[in-house]
Amino acid sequence: MQARKKRGSLIFDSIQDVFMSVSLDTYDAKTGIHPRNKQLNAKRLSIAAMNIAYGQTAYSTNGPFLKSVEFTDDGDFLNWAP
C-alpha cells in the first residue's frame, strides 16, 4: 500500500472509495480525545459514502483542517477551519 501526502491528509493510491473520519475537532473535556459524541463521525462517514455511492456532492468530504495551535499556561488550543 503506497501513501502520499496531499493538503494535510493521506491519500492511498491502492485503495479505492475509502474514507477516514477524524474526531480531533470533537474534543470532549470529560473524556479527552475519546469523544462521547460518536454521531458526528458516523455522519462524516455517511456523507462520504453517499458521495461515493450516489455522487451526492452537496457536502464536502474533506476537512476540517487545522487552522492554528495556541499553547498557553491554561492549556493547548486547536482552532479548526471547515
C-alpha positions in Angstrom: 0.0 0.0 0.0 1.5 3.3 -1.0 0.5 6.6 0.6 1.3 10.2 -0.3 0.5 13.4 1.4 -1.9 15.9 -0.1 -3.2 19.0 1.7 -2.7 17.6 5.2 -4.3 14.2 4.6 -3.1 10.8 3.5 -4.2 9.6 0.0 -3.9 5.9 -0.6 -3.3 5.0 -4.2 -4.2 1.4 -4.0 -7.5 1.6 -2.1 -10.5 2.9 -3.9 -13.6 4.5 -2.3 -12.2 4.5 1.2 -12.6 7.4 3.7 -11.3 8.0 7.2 -13.2 10.1 9.7 -11.2 12.2 12.1 -12.5 13.2 15.5 -9.7 15.5 16.8 -12.0 18.5 16.4 -14.7 16.9 18.7 -12.7 17.2 21.9 -14.7 16.3 24.9 -13.4 17.9 28.2 -14.7 15.0 30.2 -13.3 12.1 28.2 -10.4 13.9 26.4 -9.6 12.5 22.9 -12.3 9.9 23.1 -15.4 11.9 22.5 -18.8 10.6 23.7 -20.5 12.1 20.6 -19.9 9.3 18.1 -22.7 10.5 15.9 -20.5 13.2 14.3 -18.0 10.7 13.0 -20.9 8.5 11.7 -22.3 11.5 9.9 -19.0 12.3 8.3 -18.6 8.7 7.1 -22.2 8.5 5.8 -21.7 11.7 3.8 -18.6 10.2 2.2 -20.5 7.0 1.4 -23.3 9.0 -0.2 -20.8 10.8 -2.3 -19.2 7.5 -3.5 -22.4 5.5 -4.0 -24.7 8.2 -5.4 -22.4 11.0 -6.5 -24.0 13.5 -4.0 -21.5 16.3 -3.6 -23.6 18.8 -1.6 -21.4 18.2 1.4 -17.6 18.3 1.5 -15.8 15.1 2.2 -12.6 17.0 3.2 -11.8 18.7 6.4 -12.0 20.1 9.0 -8.4 21.4 8.6 -6.2 22.6 11.5 -6.1 26.4 11.3 -3.8 27.2 14.3 -2.5 25.9 17.5 -2.1 28.0 20.7 0.0 26.9 23.7 -0.8 28.7 26.9 -0.5 28.1 30.7 -4.2 27.3 30.8 -3.9 24.6 28.1 -3.3 24.0 24.5 -6.0 25.1 22.0 -6.6 23.9 18.5 -8.6 26.0 16.0 -10.2 24.3 13.1 -11.3 25.6 9.7 -14.2 23.8 8.0 
